[in-house]
Amino acid sequence: MSATPSPSATLFSTRRPNSGAPPYQSPPLLRPRSFSSSNDPNQKSSSPLIPIPTKTLALVALIGYATTPSSASALDLVLSEPANALSLPTWAIHVSSVAEWITAMALVWQYGEKSGIESWKGLSWAMVPLLGGAFCACTWHFFYNSESLDFLVALQGALTIIGNSTMCFAAYRIYKSCQKSSENT
């Protein structure tokens, strides 16, 4: 009987099988060349070489250290935001949603011009109250949901109801105009 281990024993074994390949060796350490004004390779540089990016990084760190507040509490005042502040990805979603809505309004308007169906332009106008609601939300968040701007929440709700109603009416107008055009053909 041979002493070959089972496949599961070799799979979970801590020993490495001997594949015949030489063991992995790390590459030799590369040291930066020392640059001097003379071309003599035997001459040693008197000062250690510091690459330019390291000097730049050191200068930036020194300027940053010099311009930071002297106490930790002052640093907290500079860098602190309220707990209800929106994160950068959330701001990206808010801003891109507003940009997409404006783009959609422009595309609907262009479609109305190209197709000759004026009711599509009405849909573009019907989208305006919802854009106003989006601006209310972004403004409220920009000021960290300030209690003095709570009226913006109510205004956003009202503009949403108005916008949904105007969009519904505009969609009905598009439906009716398409019915009329299909009856005429």
Buried (B, 14 or more C-beta within 10 A) or exposed (E): EEEEEEEEEEEEEEEEEEEEEEEEEEEEEEEEEEEBEEEEEEEEEEEEEEEEEEEEEEEEEEEEEEEEEEEEEEEEEEEEEEEEEBEEEEBEEBEEEBEEBEEBBEEBBEBBEEEEBEBBBBBBBBBBBBBBBBBBBBBBBEEEBBEEBEEBEEBBEBBBEBBBEBBEEBBEBBEEBEEEEEEEE
